[in-house]
Amino acid sequence: MRLSFLSFMVVGAAIAAPQVHAQEFGDLQQGRALANQVCAECHAVGIGDSRSPNVLAPRFEAVAATPGMTAAALNAFLHTSHGNMPNLVLTADQASGVIAYILSLKK
């Protein structure tokens, strides 16, 4: 009986995982476009960009490579005011897109 319950949980998680994954990330192409429009003034947003225009602004590749970086962490960051960063007001879809783009830069 215990094995059946465990099997049920594993199968259930496997079925639910793609749905959670799809909801967690936004439109990568929209996020890339928005990053190039809004974020590139200060951040290096492209793949292989060596440094940001503003030396205080981290490269998006460096953000993506931060140990433990998740969509939840980026979402919290984007919705918190920071002294060196303008107070951007992003819709949920815009934030999800930028998050999807940043996370796509992980190596």
HELIX and SHEET records of a PDB file:
HELIX    1   1 ARG A    2  GLU A   24  1                                  23    
HELIX    2   2 LEU A   28  LEU A   34  1                                   7    
HELIX    3   3 ALA A   35  CYS A   39  3                                   5    
HELIX    4   4 PHE A   60  ALA A   65  1                                   6    
HELIX    5   5 ALA A   71  LEU A   78  1                                   8    
HELIX    6   6 ALA A   92  SER A  104  1                                  13    
END                                                                             
